């Protein structure tokens, strides 16, 4: 939310803040629904869809532009560890992410149930955008700071040298999404050493 406020202020965008319940009963209710409906057990998908579960019913716009899989194509830690040594390896990792549309399908499913008129637009799954990003090495993506190439593209497109960018991890950043689910480890649902064992 802190990052969203900064972006809205900098770009003069109207921001609608949505309250997402963080109490244990709301999270349990969501988990039962989500896992049963989508047969999903992946930690990232379960947790990242939670805010959207509450946002989708009250969104008034017809389209929502979403950055899903942006980190997979750009600068994730996994990419840095195993695929950053060459452009070929980076693109191998990006292609694996491009083919994995799991979260997209779940969000479309939520839309169909909660707000049928709403459509998600996912730039990183556009083939033209994907092909463009595949021209950049890991270092070009992340130096002098994360997602630098996108910032430069934006500046070139809008001729705005004063643009400010803010980088925040959706799941583990100032949103507190991941932290909200860790409280499950303090309940009778806890099975193993991490919250993933519950899913």
N, C-alpha and C positions, 0 to 999 in steps of 0.2 A: 504493500500500500504506500509506503514511503516513496519508493521508486515511481509508482504510478502517479503520485501527486506531483513529483518533480517533472515528469514528462508532460503531464497535462498543463502545468504552469508554463513550461518552456515553449510548448507548441500552441498555447492558447486553445486547448481542447477542453470542452465541458466534461467533467469527470463525475460519474455516478458511482458512489461508494455503496457496496452491498455487504450487509452483515452476514457472515458465515458462522454458524454455530460451532463452538469448540467443546461443548460439554460431551461427556462420555456417552450418554444415551443417544444423542443425535448421530454421533459417529458410528455407534453400533448399528443403529437402524439403517444408516446408509450402507454399511458394509454388507449386511444381510441382503438388502435389495440389489446392490451393484454386483456382488459376486454371484448371486443366484441368477440375475438377469443376463449377465454377459459372460459367465463362466471364466472370469478373469481373476488371476492370482498374482499378477505382477505388481510390485510395490509402487513403481512410478505411475502406472496407469490408474491404479486405485486411488492413490492420494491426489494426483493432479486433476482427476475428474471431479473430486469432491466440491471445490468451489464452483465449478461450472454446473453441478447438480442444483445448486441454490441460485445461480445467476440466470441460467437459461429461461426459467419461467417468467422472469420479470424484464428481460431485455426487450426493448421496444423496436430496435432497429431490425431491418430485414437481413442484414449481413454482419458477420463478425469476422474480422481478419485475425488469424491466429498464428502464433509462431511455433506450433508444434514441430518437433524434430529439428529446430534450428540449431541447437547445441550439437546434435549428432552430426550435422553436416559441417559445423564450423570449428568448435574448439573444446569438445568434451575432454575430461580427464582420461577416459578410456582411449580416445583417439590419440591423445598425447603419449600415452604409455606404449601403445602397440602399433600405431599406424602413422606416426608423424615423420618417419625417417625419409619418406619420399612422396612425391605427388601421386604416384601409382598406388602406394599403400593407403594414402589418405582417401583416394577415390574408391578403393575397395571397401573401406569402412562406410563411406557416404552411401555407396550403392546398397549396402546391407540395410542401412537406415531408411533409404528411399523405398525399399520394397516392403518395409514393415509398417503397415497402416493400421495397426491394432487400435491405437488410441483414437484415431480418426473415426473408425467404425463405431466405437463406443460412444463418442460424442454425438455422432449422427443419430445413434439410437436414442440417446437422451433427448435430442431435439425432437425426434419423431413423437416421443411420448409427452414431453413437457412444453414444447413450443413448436408446433409443426411448420410454422411459416418462417422460422429462422434457418439460415443457411451459413455454414462455416466456409470461409475462404482461407486456404492454406498455401501461402506463397512458396514455401519450401518444397511443396509437392508439385509445383508447376515445373514441367520438364525444362522450360526455357531458363527459369531461375536456377534449377539444379545444375544444368549444363554450364551456366555462367560460374557458379561457385566452384565447380570442379576444375576450373582453371587456376585456382589459388592453392598454394602449398599451405601447410599448417602454420608455418612462421608468418606468411603473408596474412593469414587470417587473424593471428593473435598478437602481432607486434605493430606498433608500440603498445597496444592494449587490445583486449578481447574484442572481436568483431570489427576491427579497424577498417577492413575493406568495405563493409556495409556503410560505415559512416562516410567514407570517402565517396562512395557511389551516391549516397543521398545528397551530399554537398554538391557534387557535380550536376545532379539532376535538378536541384532546386536553387543552385547558385547562391547558397547560403553558407558563408564561411564561419558564421557565429553559432552554428548549431551545437547543442550539447547532447551528449549521449549518456545513458545510464544503464549499466549492466547489473542485472540481478537474476539469480537463479529462481525460477518460478516455484519449484518444489521446496528448496532448502534455503532460500533467501529470506528477505524480510516478511514474506507472506506467512511464515510460521506453519505452513501446511504439514510438513513432515513431523514437526514437533507435536502438533496436535494429535497425531496418531500414536505417538509413543506412550501416551497415557494408558493405552490398552494393556501395556505390560504390567500395570498396577491393578489389573482386574482378574477375574477368574477365567478370562479368555486366554491369558498368557500360557504359552506352551513351551517355547524354547528360549533362546537368548536374545532374540530380536523380534520386532513386530512382524517381520516377514513370515515367521512361523505360524502366525495367526491367520494370515491370508491363505 
